[in-house]
Amino acid sequence: MIKIEQKDHNLKIYHNDQLVIHHTDTNPAFYLGSGTAHIENYRGNYEIDDYIESRIPLIDFQCQDYEITFSYYMLSLSISLSEVDDRLIVDFKSNQPVNRFWMRIYATPEEKVYGCGEQASYFNLRNRDYPLWTSEPGVGRDKHSLTTYYANLFDKAGGDYYTTYYPEPTFVSTRRYWLHVDSNAYAIFDFKHSDYHELFFWEVPKSMVISFKQDYKDILKDLTSYTKRPPRLPEFLHDGIILGVQGGLEKVLGYLKQAESHGVKVSGLWCQDWAGHNYTSFGKRLYWNWRLDEKLYPDLKNVIKELDKKNVAFLTYICPFLLKNETLFNEAKDNHYLALNQDGDSYILDFGEFDCGIVDLTNPKAFNWYKNVIKHNIIDLGIKGWMADFGEYLPVDCVLHNGVDAKLMHNAWPVLWAKCNYEAVEETQNLGKVFYFMRAGGHGSQHYSTSMWAGDQSVNWETHDGIASVIPSALSTGIIGNPFTHSDIGGYTSLHGNIRTKELFERWLEMNVFSSYMRTHEGNRPSTNFQFYQDDSTLNLMARMTSIKVALKPYMLHLVDEAMEYGYPVQRPIFMHYPEDSTAYNLQYEFLFGADVMVKPVVHSEQSTQEVYLPEDDWIHLWTGTHYQGEQRVNVGCPIGYPPVFYRKNSKFRELFDNITKEYHNKGGSL
């Protein structure tokens, strides 16, 4: 199904009758060159200045069967075309050691593009370019906001629309294909041109794969068969909410008792401070020596056994960095398990008023040692889950055991960290029972990350970094094969005057009913931000929303089955099931929860009604039972606790949804 057409200086490469590459001498498909990069790193935020020394268009070409050589004088690039599993594979090889590479993929003016990892500002990537480099995404992420202005002024941490924990050189096109480039190097995917997409890398990639399919469901099935799919989510996650609380055993058990007394259905306690506290100007941080603090959490193993009897899991936190001069750091240093600096000493990284060493996961002995830390210090306690944090912080000037330049390992690091966690769970026979959630990612996260989470949003209503941003984040990670994701209920980052309100927490709470699972977070400054345990009415709302979450469990288990069998994400773009609806391709703040539930979360303050677009179908409003015919915009009331949610009249789960509607009517409410 590979077809090559050539005439004079014109070359076209097709796969399954679809044009992939169009090369002419005035619009070459490939360029090679060289450049020098200067990278400044400040606490996970990177400023990259790339000086391009040469960019040479490979104008000439020669074809021999499925081998094509593009050249300009002595410089050449050979590409080899093959087909595997109905996918076009393009292998690359240059005849000289160049460190800059450009290629152009054929595009049409009306085409839309999605993916490239997690993108929190825009779901459709067209008309912008996207640097792909794992980093802190920034605070505010909008050059026009005061939050970003102050974050840049004081912390070099404002970010931009493209900064992300999870970059990936993979996207899905409305021309009905997915494309992946096999490279971990810094890249820029430029979607601003009408007739081509230009993909740029700091190396000549190994290969590219592209696969055309009939519809988006087939695209997801094929893409995730290529990436591999994650393990099944543990079932306890669908039995309520995970309370993100801390402060020691007595305090967190008190929060559990308080929540249960209000009727909140609790599935877990996430106690990130299990290893102790570390206070900085940023706020309450953790003590990065990943061993149980027995003063804070005495007799935890037996407490966990008692919690298990109530179907309440205990969850914690870990990252691949070790607090300097503490026990794990010293053990790693003595065994040469830490990444090194240019002088051959342990690389020490400043995390904001405390210093850490880096476990060198490229060293097989260090990898296995840290995997055993996870097994013995976490899993053996009976802990059912954890946040596997900070995969994006690998400094570009460290020296790694495998000898690969850290600039080329930087984007690979999150997946290596995910693989370490995955193997710890797999080797203890706990896949599907124990899970972890990650914010950083890359190609391979689809398989090695049991779940994603959206990271550290600001505790506000700002579009690029507040509550709204988690919706395109979920859609973009889902469209490239990560079926399970969620966000901190209420957000996390409280800086520069941003203080979490009761209203924001409650809107985030109701939104997360319709995600993979629900988990709260106290944030970086718990004492100055709203917390659920401060307010009886919020606890009552949590009781209602967790009851709805539990009522949806049969449907959620169905979505997990679909993720396992087909790779479908839990939160889906509307066009995935309504591909003929042109409006659906431009929607990024409403989504399908599975195929049968439409959700448009409230992401603005003091909002009492909301306009929702319904695609062509028969829809029923979840809270009133009112019927709507689709392919129109409707306005519905949306008081807190009643976000705009609709279900398909012809769903096989209609009885389940009808029962939720009846429960609302039984309480005599009105919208």
C-alpha positions, -999 to +999 in steps of 0.1 A: +000+000+000+030+023-004+030+043-036+058+066-048+052+091-076+080+111-091+083+135-120+111+159-126+117+176-092+084+165-077+081+135-054+050+122-036+048+094-011+014+078-004+002+052+021-032+037+017-039+062-011-032+091+013-005+116+006+021+117+034+051+136+020+052+160-009+087+171-020+097+197-046+128+216-051+111+248-040+094+232-010+118+204+002+105+178+026+137+174+045+164+197+059+196+189+078+218+213+098+235+221+130+229+242+160+241+251+195+217+252+224+220+272+256+197+258+283+190+275+317+173+254+343+157+269+375+138+245+396+123+226+367+117+256+345+138+257+313+148+286+292+161+273+258+180+294+234+187+275+202+211+291+178+208+275+143+241+275+126+230+259+094+197+247+078+203+230+044+175+220+021+179+186+006+167+195-028+178+165-049+165+130-046+170+095-060+147+066-057+155+029-057+124+008-049+114+020-014+148+036-006+150+073-013+181+095-008+176+132-004+207+153-009+224+186-014+260+183-026+279+161-001+251+160+025+224+134+023+196+117+041+184+082+033+149+071+041+136+036+039+099+029+035+082-002+048+049-014+059+042-032+092+007-040+105-008-017+079+014+012+092+039+031+071+073+030+087+099+055+076+135+049+088+161+078+086+198+078+083+221+107+075+256+104+060+271+130+083+268+137+121+243+165+121+223+176+151+194+195+136+167+178+115+135+192+098+108+173+079+075+183+065+043+162+065+017+170+040-013+189+054-045+205+042-058+240+052-089+227+070-070+200+089-070+199+127-044+182+150-045+170+185-021+154+210+016+160+214+014+148+250-005+168+276-016+203+263-034+224+288-041+256+269-054+243+235-068+210+224-066+217+187-029+225+180-033+240+146-020+275+139+006+272+167+040+256+172+047+233+202+082+229+217+083+194+231+104+194+263+093+180+297+094+207+324+073+224+350+045+239+330+046+272+348+023+292+371-003+310+351+010+300+316-005+331+301+017+361+293-013+384+298-021+374+333-009+389+365-002+354+379+022+347+351+038+381+354+046+377+391+057+341+386+082+352+360+093+382+380+100+364+412+105+327+403+113+325+366+083+302+365+055+317+345+054+292+317+036+296+283+008+279+264+031+250+253+050+243+285+041+209+298+051+180+320+042+155+293+055+162+258+053+135+231+061+135+194+027+119+186-004+134+173-038+126+157-050+144+126-085+149+113-072+134+080-078+102+101-043+092+109-020+090+139+017+098+136+046+091+160+083+100+156+108+078+174+130+104+192+134+117+227+153+148+216+140+183+220+115+189+192+092+216+179+061+205+161+050+235+139+013+233+128+011+269+115+014+262+078-016+255+056-001+228+034+025+211+057+034+203+093+070+209+100+087+186+126+120+197+140+144+177+162+178+180+178+189+148+162+180+127+131+152+105+145+154+067+142+121+065+124+085+077+120+053+057+119+020+068+104-013+049+103-044+059+084-077+045+097-114+049+089-125+065+121-112+078+155-121+047+174-100+026+150-072+052+154-072+048+192-073+010+189-044+010+165-023+036+183-027+019+217-019-015+202+014+001+191+021+019+224+006-009+246-021-002+272-018+003+309-030-021+336-066-021+348-074+005+374-080-010+409-117-013+416-116+005+449-111+037+430-147+036+419-161+033+454-158+069+465-133+097+469-096+097+479-091+123+506-059+141+502-051+149+538-019+150+560-006+159+594-001+125+610-022+094+617-045+108+644-053+138+622-060+119+590-082+093+607-101+122+622-107+136+587-119+102+576-143+099+605-156+134+599-162+127+562-179+094+568-202+110+595-215+133+568-221+104+544-191+109+522-181+077+505-144+074+509-122+050+489-088+061+501-066+083+522-038+099+503-012+110+529+017+124+510+035+133+542+041+097+552+078+103+551+077+136+571+075+173+567+098+199+553+088+236+556+100+262+530+088+296+518+069+278+491+048+261+517+045+227+534+068+203+515+077+167+521+108+151+537+124+135+507+138+104+524+113+079+513+109+059+545+080+058+569+080+085+596+068+063+625+062+093+647+037+108+623+022+074+613+028+049+641+019+012+635+009+021+600+010-015+586-017-027+611-037+005+606-037-002+569-050-037+575-079-022+595-086+004+568-086-024+542-115-040+561-135-009+555-124-008+518-104+024+524-070+023+508-039+041+521-019+061+495+015+079+496+041+098+476+076+092+461+099+108+436+133+098+421+152+124+441+168+119+476+173+145+503+210+152+507+228+136+536+198+115+546+198+076+547+187+068+512+209+095+497+239+082+516+232+046+506+228+056+469+260+077+470+280+049+486+269+025+459+275+049+431+237+050+422+235+088+418+238+108+387+271+128+386+281+163+378+308+173+353+335+169+380+325+133+388+308+141+421+271+135+430+249+159+412+231+181+437+199+198+426+182+227+444+145+220+449+137+252+466+156+256+499+166+219+501+191+199+481+187+164+466+206+138+446+193+121+415+188+083+414+205+074+381+178+052+365+200+045+335+222+024+358+206-010+360+219-016+396+205+018+407+172+011+388+168-022+406+178-007+440+152+020+437+126-004+425+132-024+457+129+008+477+093+011+463+086-026+470+099-027+506+092+009+518+057+012+502+041-019+488+052-041+517+033-018+541+001-026+523-001+008+505-024+006+475-012+037+455+011+067+454+019+099+435+051+091+414+062+127+411+089+148+395+098+129+363+105+162+345+135+175+365+165+157+349+192+185+346+208+186+311+244+190+325+244+158+346+265+127+337+245+095+334+257+059+337+245+049+302+268+076+286+239+093+267+239+131+267+214+143+293+199+166+268+188+136+248+177+116+280+157+145+294+125+137+276+130+099+281+134+103+319+096+104+328+090+071+311+121+055+327+107+066+361+073+052+352+089+019+342+106+017+376+073+020+393+056-004+369+081-031+375+078-027+413+041-033+410+043-060+384+070-080+402+049-081+434+019-094+414+000-063+421-010-050+386-047-041+388-046-039+426-020-013+433-015+019+412+004+052+410-003+084+392+022+106+374+022+141+359+053+138+338+052+116+307+064+107+273+061+080+247+057+048+267+036+064+295+006+047+278+019+014+291+040+022+321+019+048+338-011+032+355-027+067+356-019+103+348-028+134+367-029+169+355-003+183+378-002+215+398-029+239+386-033+273+401-062+275+426-082+299+405-104+303+374-077+314+349-081+296+316-045+284+310-036+272+345-068+270+366-098+247+367-105+249+329-070+238+319-076+202+331-102+195+304-079+199+274-052+182+294-074+151+297-085+152+261-049+156+247-034+128+268-064+106+260-063+110+223-027+096+222-035+066+243-036+074+280-071+063+291-069+072+328-063+107+342-077+131+368-068+163+386-063+177+422-098+187+433-094+224+441-060+228+424-027+230+441-006+261+435-014+290+458+010+319+450+010+356+442-024+362+458-042+331+445-063+316+474-086+287+469-122+295+476-151+272+486-168+278+453-137+267+433-133+236+454-169+226+449-169+232+412-138+211+408-154+184+430-185+181+408-163+180+376-141+152+389-171+129+393-168+125+356-131+116+355-113+083+361-114+088+399-117+115+426-089+128+448-086+160+468-054+179+476-048+204+504-024+224+481+010+239+488-004+262+515-031+243+533-036+268+562-045+297+539-067+279+514-102+265+517-103+228+529-134+205+528-130+197+564-137+233+574-172+234+561-203+212+568-221+222+536-191+212+515-190+178+533-227+174+525-220+182+489-191+156+489-216+130+502-239+137+473-213+138+446-195+106+459-229+088+460-233+097+423-198+085+416-206+051+433-239+049+414-219+053+382-196+024+391-211-001+366-207+024+338-172+032+350-162-005+350-175-006+314-152+023+305-123+006+321-131-025+300-131-004+269-098+011+278-083-024+283-098-038+250-097-008+227-075+019+243-104+043+245-099+071+271-125+077+298-128+114+289-132+117+251-135+144+225-170+147+211-158+141+176-146+106+186-182+094+185-197+121+163-171+125+135-195+141+110-203+170+134-181+199+123-188+218+155-174+190+176-138+196+164-136+230+180-149+222+214-123+218+242-142+226+274-168+199+271-163+162+267-179+128+265-175+106+296-175+074+277-198+073+247-230+079+266-225+109+289-219+145+279-203+169+304-196+206+303-180+215+336-186+250+351-152+267+349-162+303+357-171+319+390-206+329+400-222+311+371-258+299+374-266+289+338-244+274+310-247+269+273-239+234+261-236+221+226-253+187+221-243+167+190-270+150+169-286+124+192-314+121+218-302+135+251-316+135+286-305+161+312-292+141+342-307+163+369-342+171+355-349+143+331-357+169+304-353+155+268-333+173+242-328+167+205-291+172+196-272+192+171-280+224+189-269+246+218-290+246+249-290+266+281-294+248+314-292+258+350-260+248+368-262+256+406-233+241+425-237+203+426-255+202+393-230+207+365-244+204+329-245+166+323-266+148+298-269+111+288-279+093+257-315+082+256-305+050+238-277+041+261-277+005+274-270+021+308-301+043+306-317+026+337-286+035+357-288+071+346-326+073+351-321+062+387-297+091+393-323+114+378-351+100+400-329+104+431-326+141+423-364+144+417-371+126+450-354+154+468-377+179+453-351+201+436-356+223+406-332+240+382 
